[in-house]
Amino acid sequence: MKDFFKYVLATVVGIIVVGLLCTVMMVITLIGMASSTSTTSVPNDAVVVFKLDGSISERATEDPFASLLGNNALTSESMGLDDILKAIKNAKENDKVKGIYMEVGDFGGAAPATLAAVRRALVDFKTSKKFIVAYGDQYTQGAYYLCSVADSVVINPEGMLDWHGLAMQTTYYKELMDKLGVKMEIFKVGTYKSAVEPYLLNEMSEANREQITVFSGEIWNRMLSDVSKSRKLTNDKLNQLTDSGLTFLETKFYKKEKLVDKIAYCDEVPRIIANMMGSDEEDPKEAYNTITLADMAASTANEPKGTSGNIIAVYYATGDIVDSEGGGIFSSNEDMIVRPNVVKDLKELAENEDVKAVVLRVNSPGGSAYASEQIWHQVMNIKSKKPIVVSMGDYAASGGYYISCAADWIVAEPTTLTGSIGIFGTFPVASELMNKKIGLHTSTVKTNEFADFGDFSREMTEGEKQLLQGYVNRGYELFTKRCAEGRKMKQDDIKKIAEGRVWTGEHAKQIGLVDQLGSLDDAIAVAKKRAKIDEYTVLSYPAKSDLFEELLNEVSGDSYADAKLRELLGEHYNYFRSLQHLDKHGNVQAQLPYYFKFNF
């Protein structure tokens, strides 16, 4: 009887397992079918709906359930700069598309360089003589910067237009650490390398204030110029309006000052679009068909396809530079530059004979100095075999610049934050916390002077401090040497513009740290020219997770938990990620002072 129940139980379990497998396979099949139909042809008289909602990342993350559930729009969890630019370009080139409708939702924004790239694509779209209409209940500053390019900017009668300028704020915690009884020993090179300031000071240093004042002013002036040109206002006038506190003024003021074109409710927008189409249909929605930005990105009808077999590889290096992979429910390698993975990938691209040139797309504030050196070595390996061009995104600073400096050519956005050529190390000392605050005491027996190096329960010795400072100094010498060799400059000249100082891409070009201002497409054009090829296909690396990997992530909770955490923390997400990655940066770092968060 016992065996009978055992076999029955085994059979039931087997049926459940087979049922689950069948269900998973059915879901995969359905999603595959949905994905295959997501590349539907563009309808006639199409208007592309660009929903500004959430934030814009460097590269989109695939949602394996989006198509199945009928949610094929680019939303807060799936908006990638790559998809957005591709969609706008496809819309420009497709004769069936008549215009773009930008619908502003809860837009969290993006860094200045990303916003500038999207805005430039929208300006280019208008050269096709097609229209752009924008509507918002509330325009954040980032949203208005993008939407100001529209032919008709529409705001709700009770709406709000937030245009207030740039502000940056840093939190200092030295006093808190003093109260806790923890002291951070600092080892650095670079007057402007201010990542360690929060441990040492209770307010911003003059050097840090100087660099932030300069680059934030350059970024703001660029934004002013872009909006002023679109809205036919002078920079001075727009600055004057900024200082008037217009965020809290009535919408009729916005229209009077030419910041918006129309005041209307959301349900009146279809008529505005129909009028742009030249239609007098009684039902304005009969005048046009809509297509999502995601579907437009998937439309490949007008994309050139190379038949030569030549490949220009675009390799995305995004996030903190770390020595090892993440782990845990909130970890994802998609926003980290993981040394072993990147080294392996770049080595394969160097050895792939079909790859005629590599474009390294860098969007990183830096990280581990050791990992940066290893990736630099692979960039040099590629350079010895084929052209390699760097395209800088929002950040390519410190370690991000380290891995860029050896390239044949560097292209940066005008508002890219780059440079920050400097190195620092930190070591916590918790002797006061342990001995005086909580009453813990330790005794040590050792055979050699540095046997207990790294013991944070006591003060560091002078010998230990000298060793660490010497290590950091050698790292700085190597860093500046790499930059000098890559930029064909004298090391002393590099040191004059180093010191950990952060520059905009525009300023970096003036001092020789980058070669050209432009976009990823501009970098690809340079790579094509240097590779001396006419026909080519652009392939992106590393490959995005396939459907099965995404499903496993969804089931395991990793992808879901990370997405929900990003949604919950919003603009503070990067700070959480930085703290989580601290143990993977190594003791010595080539890192931006912190994630610069512009108050958009």
VOGU-3710 file (C-alpha; in Angstrom, 3 decimals, decimal comma):
1> mkdffkyvla> 0,000/0,000/0,000  2,875/2,335/0,847  4,401/1,759/-2,600  1,021/2,372/-4,192  0,756/5,838/-2,631  4,395/6,525/-3,506  3,793/5,749/-7,183  0,554/7,710/-7,221  2,329/10,711/-5,680  5,160/10,433/-8,203
11> tvvgiivvgl> 2,635/10,318/-11,033  0,827/13,400/-9,734  4,093/15,295/-9,390  5,055/14,234/-12,899  1,743/15,468/-14,294  2,198/18,822/-12,521  5,746/19,220/-13,851  4,703/18,325/-17,400  1,759/20,705/-17,078  4,026/23,529/-15,966
21> lctvmmvitl> 6,457/22,852/-18,812  3,612/22,842/-21,311  2,311/26,097/-19,868  5,745/27,710/-20,139  6,140/26,479/-23,703  2,669/27,756/-24,582  3,504/31,157/-23,087  6,771/31,232/-25,042  4,895/30,340/-28,227  2,242/32,986/-27,608
31> igmasststt> 4,837/35,629/-26,865  6,761/34,600/-29,943  3,598/34,943/-32,007  2,898/38,328/-30,424  6,462/39,426/-31,075  6,238/38,370/-34,685  3,108/40,435/-35,156  4,570/43,451/-33,371  6,472/44,360/-36,531  3,263/45,160/-38,385
41> svpndavvvf> 3,486/47,470/-41,338  3,037/51,175/-40,750  -0,539/52,292/-41,555  -1,302/55,101/-43,975  -1,596/58,632/-42,551  0,219/57,475/-39,421  0,951/59,607/-36,377  3,590/58,183/-34,030  2,602/58,396/-30,356  5,649/59,218/-28,232
51> kldgsisera> 4,649/58,826/-24,576  7,022/60,707/-22,309  6,581/58,659/-19,179  9,105/57,451/-16,618  12,762/57,954/-17,502  15,054/57,226/-20,430  17,832/54,690/-20,061  20,796/54,171/-22,382  19,461/50,912/-23,763  16,019/49,380/-23,532
61> tedpfasllg> 15,299/46,271/-21,488  13,043/43,783/-23,206  9,746/42,982/-21,480  8,812/39,404/-22,432  5,153/39,919/-21,490  4,592/43,329/-23,091  3,491/42,116/-26,501  1,395/39,288/-25,079  -0,493/41,689/-22,850  -0,966/44,236/-25,601
71> nnaltsesmg> 1,335/46,791/-23,971  3,634/47,639/-26,834  4,376/51,234/-25,867  7,716/52,406/-24,589  6,982/53,161/-20,948  8,877/54,060/-17,808  10,294/50,554/-17,506  11,245/50,086/-21,147  12,247/53,452/-22,629  15,713/53,157/-24,122
81> lddilkaikn> 17,594/55,819/-26,027  18,456/53,258/-28,685  14,797/52,455/-29,421  13,683/56,086/-29,269  16,303/57,299/-31,748  15,624/54,366/-34,050  11,870/55,036/-33,967  12,264/58,740/-34,748  14,650/57,995/-37,600  12,299/55,367/-39,047
91> akendkvkgi> 9,385/57,813/-38,728  11,307/60,464/-40,621  12,130/58,109/-43,480  8,716/56,433/-43,802  6,397/58,238/-46,211  3,323/56,862/-44,432  4,180/58,772/-41,270  2,808/62,312/-41,199  3,796/63,425/-37,723  4,646/62,699/-34,106
101> ymevgdfgga> 2,382/63,258/-31,117  4,324/63,729/-27,862  2,138/62,975/-24,856  3,707/64,049/-21,569  2,962/61,863/-18,566  4,962/61,387/-15,385  8,292/62,036/-17,047  11,238/61,663/-14,691  13,667/62,895/-17,292  17,206/61,866/-18,133
111> apatlaavrr> 20,711/63,269/-18,034  21,372/66,291/-20,277  23,247/64,378/-22,975  20,425/61,860/-23,415  17,828/64,627/-23,599  19,947/66,486/-26,147  20,263/63,358/-28,313  16,482/62,838/-28,391  15,836/66,518/-29,055  18,338/66,581/-31,901
121> alvdfktskk> 16,569/63,583/-33,466  13,238/65,429/-33,220  14,743/68,517/-34,869  16,082/66,292/-37,633  12,629/64,695/-38,003  11,149/68,121/-38,740  13,469/68,539/-41,734  11,200/66,012/-43,488  8,426/68,660/-43,358  6,405/66,516/-40,979
131> fivaygdqyt> 4,770/67,956/-37,872  5,183/67,446/-34,138  2,394/68,142/-31,643  3,044/68,047/-27,902  0,500/67,943/-25,084  1,036/67,946/-21,331  -0,937/68,434/-18,165  2,343/69,183/-16,448  5,598/69,735/-18,285  8,680/68,931/-16,244
141> qgayylcsva> 11,761/70,863/-17,284  13,178/67,849/-19,118  9,866/67,232/-20,884  9,562/70,867/-21,944  13,140/70,857/-23,231  12,137/68,022/-25,569  8,651/69,268/-26,427  9,717/72,841/-27,147  10,776/71,628/-30,584  7,128/70,882/-31,478
151> dsvvinpegm> 5,191/72,865/-34,070  2,360/73,107/-31,568  2,974/72,938/-27,821  -0,335/72,424/-26,029  -0,959/72,681/-22,291  -4,003/71,880/-20,169  -5,880/75,035/-19,004  -4,967/74,163/-15,401  -1,580/72,760/-16,301  1,911/73,656/-15,190
161> ldwhglamqt> 5,143/74,348/-17,037  8,209/73,785/-14,883  11,206/75,747/-16,150  13,474/76,753/-13,291  17,131/76,258/-14,255  19,676/73,743/-13,009  20,575/73,018/-9,410  22,888/70,418/-7,889  22,991/69,413/-4,277  25,448/67,248/-2,367
171> tyykelmdkl> 24,870/65,618/1,002  27,768/65,684/3,456  27,934/63,200/6,312  31,176/63,890/8,162  29,329/65,124/11,265  27,118/62,037/11,227  30,163/59,775/11,009  31,808/61,694/13,844  28,748/61,021/16,000  28,851/57,352/15,065
181> gvkmeifkvg> 32,556/57,143/15,843  33,620/56,152/12,325  36,431/57,913/10,499  37,249/57,486/6,816  40,918/57,556/5,916  41,270/59,128/2,463  43,967/58,578/-0,162  43,606/60,512/-3,397  45,279/62,437/-6,186  43,486/65,417/-7,705
191> tyksavepyl> 42,347/68,723/-6,265  38,937/68,336/-7,952  38,489/64,650/-7,092  35,642/65,433/-4,749  34,109/61,989/-4,327  35,685/61,842/-0,878  34,515/65,289/0,264  31,373/64,073/2,073  33,621/62,059/4,398  35,906/65,019/5,150
201> lnemseanre> 33,749/68,139/5,055  30,346/69,438/5,986  30,092/71,716/2,953  31,333/71,946/-0,624  34,978/72,803/-1,231  35,809/75,822/-3,369  37,429/73,596/-6,016  34,331/71,447/-6,318  32,061/74,483/-6,379  34,193/75,928/-9,177
211> qitvfsgeiw> 33,967/72,867/-11,427  30,240/72,372/-10,852  29,554/76,053/-11,513  31,428/75,877/-14,804  29,971/72,690/-16,249  26,406/73,258/-15,026  26,539/76,757/-16,538  27,700/75,327/-19,864  24,918/72,739/-19,851  22,262/75,318/-18,955
221> nrmlsdvsks> 23,422/77,707/-21,676  23,197/74,884/-24,193  19,635/74,109/-23,096  18,709/77,788/-23,220  20,061/78,118/-26,742  18,159/75,063/-27,960  14,817/76,166/-26,510  15,320/79,804/-27,493  15,907/78,807/-31,103  12,753/76,675/-31,246
231> rkltndklnq> 10,530/79,169/-29,452  12,062/82,219/-31,161  13,109/83,816/-27,885  16,460/85,256/-26,898  18,552/83,550/-24,245  18,249/86,635/-22,054  14,452/86,635/-22,358  14,227/82,954/-21,534  16,516/83,406/-18,547  14,354/86,307/-17,404
241> ltdsgltfle> 11,267/84,102/-17,642  13,102/81,401/-15,713  13,714/83,793/-12,836  10,080/84,917/-12,778  8,983/81,702/-11,104  6,854/80,848/-14,115  6,300/77,313/-12,811  3,576/78,709/-10,563  2,006/81,165/-13,007  -1,195/80,817/-15,054
251> tkfykkeklv> -1,196/79,035/-18,383  -2,271/82,210/-20,210  1,080/83,678/-19,149  2,889/80,781/-20,862  0,997/81,475/-24,078  1,522/85,219/-23,863  5,266/84,720/-23,515  5,303/82,216/-26,425  6,339/79,252/-24,305  3,268/77,341/-25,505
261> dkiaycdevp> 1,048/77,688/-28,575  -2,340/76,467/-27,380  -4,296/75,966/-24,173  -6,625/72,981/-24,487  -7,872/69,848/-22,781  -6,532/66,422/-23,716  -9,692/65,447/-25,637  -9,235/68,477/-27,894  -5,814/67,318/-29,091  -7,132/64,970/-31,852
271> riianmmgsd> -8,717/67,996/-33,565  -5,403/69,859/-33,374  -3,646/66,869/-34,960  -6,353/66,557/-37,638  -5,895/70,234/-38,472  -2,156/69,646/-38,868  -3,112/66,882/-41,313  -5,278/69,340/-43,252  -8,413/67,306/-42,527  -11,925/68,553/-41,813
281> eedpkeaynt> -13,349/65,150/-40,803  -16,219/65,476/-38,345  -14,530/62,892/-36,140  -10,901/64,065/-36,043  -9,659/60,578/-35,158  -10,835/59,427/-38,584  -8,181/61,672/-40,134  -5,220/59,623/-39,031  -4,017/56,317/-37,621  -1,751/55,988/-34,621
291> itladmaast> 1,301/53,803/-34,155  3,311/53,401/-30,974  6,936/54,404/-30,709  7,797/50,748/-30,026  6,146/49,607/-33,266  7,881/52,405/-35,139  11,221/51,264/-33,732  10,429/47,723/-34,893  9,642/48,940/-38,401  12,632/48,063/-40,558
301> anepkgtsgn> 11,179/48,723/-43,996  13,404/51,740/-44,590  16,550/50,470/-42,885  19,489/49,777/-45,204  20,819/46,245/-44,969  24,418/45,603/-45,896  25,089/42,486/-48,007  28,858/42,554/-47,801  29,129/40,734/-44,488  31,046/43,657/-43,020
311> iiavyyatgd> 30,054/44,454/-39,449  30,465/47,626/-37,440  30,054/46,494/-33,854  28,529/48,909/-31,360  29,492/47,730/-27,891  27,506/49,254/-25,002  29,565/49,844/-21,850  27,014/51,228/-19,418  27,098/51,784/-15,672  29,655/51,409/-12,903
321> ivdsegggif> 32,904/49,644/-13,761  33,155/46,703/-11,367  35,474/43,745/-10,824  32,804/41,078/-10,430  29,201/40,314/-11,201  26,302/41,341/-9,025  24,248/38,998/-6,955  20,948/38,973/-5,129  17,396/39,882/-5,934  18,116/43,549/-6,713
331> ssnedmivrp> 21,177/42,866/-8,873  21,429/43,129/-12,605  24,541/43,179/-14,751  22,803/45,314/-17,361  23,714/48,530/-15,555  27,268/47,499/-14,706  30,451/47,168/-16,735  31,620/43,830/-15,356  35,333/43,376/-16,021  35,462/39,631/-16,890
341> nvvkdlkela> 32,454/39,866/-19,195  33,601/42,999/-21,028  37,178/41,749/-21,394  35,872/38,516/-22,937  33,470/40,328/-25,266  36,036/42,841/-26,517  38,579/40,094/-27,112  36,027/38,236/-29,250  35,285/41,388/-31,261  39,004/41,868/-31,857
351> enedvkavvl> 39,333/38,323/-33,185  36,146/38,356/-35,291  37,282/38,972/-38,878  33,789/40,012/-39,980  33,907/42,930/-37,524  35,695/45,676/-39,456  35,426/48,372/-36,773  34,194/48,769/-33,212  32,275/51,673/-31,714  32,553/51,614/-27,927
361> rvnspggsay> 29,475/53,374/-26,534  30,540/54,545/-23,070  28,030/55,766/-20,508  29,861/55,368/-17,219  30,937/57,473/-14,229  33,824/55,058/-13,655  34,521/52,612/-10,872  37,298/50,122/-10,203  40,733/51,388/-11,295  41,969/47,816/-11,776
371> aseqiwhqvm> 39,004/46,835/-13,941  39,424/50,032/-15,988  43,038/49,096/-16,748  42,054/45,606/-17,920  39,366/46,986/-20,228  41,833/49,618/-21,518  44,156/46,730/-22,461  41,416/45,137/-24,576  40,703/48,468/-26,280  44,387/48,559/-27,223
381> nikskkpivv> 44,091/44,980/-28,472  41,237/45,962/-30,793  43,128/49,076/-31,884  46,059/46,928/-33,049  43,752/45,013/-35,402  40,979/47,395/-36,530  39,585/50,902/-35,920  37,917/51,586/-32,600  35,887/54,763/-32,026  34,352/55,870/-28,732
391> smgdyaasgg> 30,887/57,413/-28,518  30,282/59,101/-25,163  26,811/59,248/-23,654  25,779/61,015/-20,451  29,005/60,173/-18,647  32,444/58,999/-19,706  34,348/60,144/-16,671  37,198/58,852/-14,540  37,239/55,099/-15,251  34,811/55,823/-18,074
401> yyiscaadwi> 37,444/58,085/-19,625  40,197/55,576/-18,804  38,585/52,944/-21,040  37,961/55,572/-23,741  41,291/57,373/-24,008  43,059/54,770/-26,164  40,490/54,877/-28,985  41,421/56,104/-32,464  38,748/58,803/-32,239  36,442/60,069/-29,491
411> vaepttltgs> 32,997/61,548/-30,157  31,129/63,182/-27,256  27,831/64,937/-26,799  28,300/68,646/-25,966  26,762/67,998/-22,533  28,554/64,727/-21,812  30,319/64,820/-18,439  33,837/63,514/-18,974  37,387/63,863/-17,728  37,607/63,436/-13,934
421> igifgtfpva> 41,089/62,008/-14,443  42,011/61,122/-10,887  42,104/58,238/-8,427  41,118/57,800/-4,806  40,998/55,130/-2,131  39,087/54,991/1,132  39,490/52,983/4,304  37,034/53,089/7,241  38,320/53,204/10,803  35,741/52,251/13,428
431> selmnkkigl> 37,926/52,099/16,545  35,957/54,787/18,387  32,631/53,159/17,497  33,799/49,749/18,686  35,850/50,723/21,726  33,961/53,717/23,136  30,448/53,566/21,695  29,526/49,899/21,935  32,308/48,493/24,137  33,962/46,022/21,774
441> htstvktnef> 37,723/45,474/22,156  40,158/43,370/20,144  43,640/41,962/20,792  45,949/40,890/17,989  49,019/38,663/17,720  50,945/38,970/14,462  54,196/37,723/12,960  54,864/40,621/10,611  54,278/44,367/10,525  51,439/44,348/7,968
451> adfgdfsrem> 49,891/40,992/8,863  46,723/42,688/10,143  46,529/45,299/7,403  42,849/46,071/6,871  41,778/45,794/10,495  39,235/48,604/10,853  38,952/48,168/14,622  42,104/50,251/15,143  43,748/53,371/13,776  45,898/52,982/10,672
461> tegekqllqg> 49,659/53,171/11,176  51,770/55,723/9,321  53,376/52,894/7,397  50,011/51,645/6,201  48,972/55,146/5,177  52,177/55,621/3,183  51,680/52,301/1,410  48,118/53,139/0,372  48,958/56,678/-0,712  51,882/55,354/-2,747
471> yvnrgyelft> 49,573/52,831/-4,398  47,100/55,582/-5,314  49,932/57,809/-6,598  51,188/55,033/-8,897  47,643/54,516/-10,151  47,369/58,212/-10,991  50,688/58,152/-12,829  49,511/55,175/-14,869  46,129/56,801/-15,558  47,663/60,046/-16,827
481> krcaegrkmk> 50,222/58,070/-18,832  47,450/56,108/-20,557  45,615/59,356/-21,338  48,764/61,013/-22,674  49,555/58,072/-24,948  45,992/57,813/-26,212  45,583/61,529/-26,849  49,140/61,986/-28,178  49,854/64,605/-25,550  52,618/65,098/-23,004
491> qddikkiaeg> 51,865/63,602/-19,602  52,528/66,926/-17,910  49,948/68,576/-20,180  47,408/65,911/-19,260  48,098/66,533/-15,575  47,311/70,222/-16,030  43,744/69,365/-17,105  43,415/66,297/-14,878  43,382/66,688/-11,088  40,024/64,890/-11,113
501> rvwtgehakq> 38,259/67,808/-12,797  34,985/67,164/-14,610  34,435/68,773/-18,028  31,528/68,945/-20,446  32,081/67,346/-23,841  32,126/70,810/-25,385  34,895/71,964/-23,048  36,732/68,633/-23,352  37,028/69,143/-27,097  38,648/72,535/-26,542
511> iglvdqlgsl> 41,331/71,039/-24,292  41,969/67,951/-26,406  40,257/65,215/-24,413  37,782/64,457/-27,220  38,000/64,847/-31,004  34,463/65,619/-32,115  31,058/66,664/-30,825  28,255/64,472/-32,057  26,060/61,423/-31,689  26,405/57,660/-31,855
521> ddaiavakkr> 25,566/57,860/-35,561  28,441/60,291/-36,021  30,772/57,821/-34,304  29,545/55,031/-36,593  30,244/57,254/-39,615  33,805/57,807/-38,384  34,255/54,053/-37,869  33,026/53,370/-41,418  35,464/55,882/-42,854  38,408/54,545/-40,873
531> akideytvls> 37,540/50,955/-41,782  37,432/51,990/-45,467  34,207/50,132/-46,180  31,130/51,183/-48,140  28,595/48,520/-47,200  28,175/47,340/-43,651  25,694/46,168/-41,054  25,564/47,658/-37,558  25,226/45,068/-34,811  24,859/45,868/-31,115
541> ypaksdlfee> 26,733/44,078/-28,361  26,399/42,549/-25,859  23,220/40,905/-27,085  20,110/41,641/-25,069  18,746/38,772/-23,004  16,754/36,338/-25,109  13,140/35,467/-24,421  13,912/32,452/-22,228  16,404/34,413/-20,101  13,864/37,184/-19,607
551> llnevsgdsy> 11,228/34,662/-18,588  13,595/33,106/-16,062  14,369/36,574/-14,680  10,672/37,304/-14,374  10,037/33,971/-12,630  13,029/34,320/-10,298  11,968/37,839/-9,395  15,313/39,493/-10,226  14,093/41,565/-13,147  10,739/42,300/-11,550
561> adaklrellg> 12,206/43,338/-8,194  14,822/45,562/-9,803  12,222/47,231/-12,023  9,910/47,855/-9,079  12,775/49,234/-7,017  13,665/51,597/-9,852  10,016/52,667/-10,035  9,789/53,138/-6,258  13,053/55,073/-5,781  12,843/57,128/-8,963
571> ehynyfrslq> 15,680/59,647/-9,151  17,298/58,086/-6,042  17,722/54,674/-7,708  21,285/55,403/-8,861  22,360/56,175/-5,311  21,049/52,800/-4,152  22,829/51,048/-7,015  26,096/52,840/-6,225  25,951/51,716/-2,604  25,146/48,169/-3,662
581> hldkhgnvqa> 28,138/48,083/-6,023  30,670/49,522/-3,559  32,086/46,105/-2,683  32,695/45,395/-6,369  34,610/48,574/-7,195  37,843/47,585/-5,487  39,670/49,608/-2,848  41,114/52,065/-5,360  38,643/53,773/-7,656  38,598/55,967/-10,728
591> qlpyyfkfnf> 35,102/57,315/-10,182  33,096/60,506/-10,640  32,597/62,427/-7,402  29,060/61,003/-7,283  26,160/60,497/-9,626  25,509/64,063/-10,698  21,767/64,564/-10,344  20,517/67,627/-12,144  17,382/69,071/-10,641  15,172/68,797/-13,734
//
